[in-house]
Amino acid sequence: MLLLIILFSHTAFLWDNDAGQQFYSPTGYPIGIEEFMLEALLDNEVQTTVDTILPILDTLLTYDMLWITCGWRNDTMIKQQ
């Protein structure tokens, strides 16, 4: 089912919820968790917007998909108001 969603979707918002934190890849370069998801989406020709801030609902509704990457944090991933 997930594959069908990706195949018929053309836009995605990728929320980098770990605020841009990075780790060292096997090649020794610092990268973020979101880069793996971004690469997969672009390989499937999905136009993707990446940001560390989640936009308002009206903006999110303009995208076909929402992906959330939560690499790691020392506190709560999604802040409650």
Secondary structure, DSSP 4 states (H G I P E B T S, - for coil): -HHHHHHT--EEEEEETTTT--EE-TTS-EE-THHHHHHHHHHTT-EEEEESS---HHHHTTSSEEEEE----SS-SS---
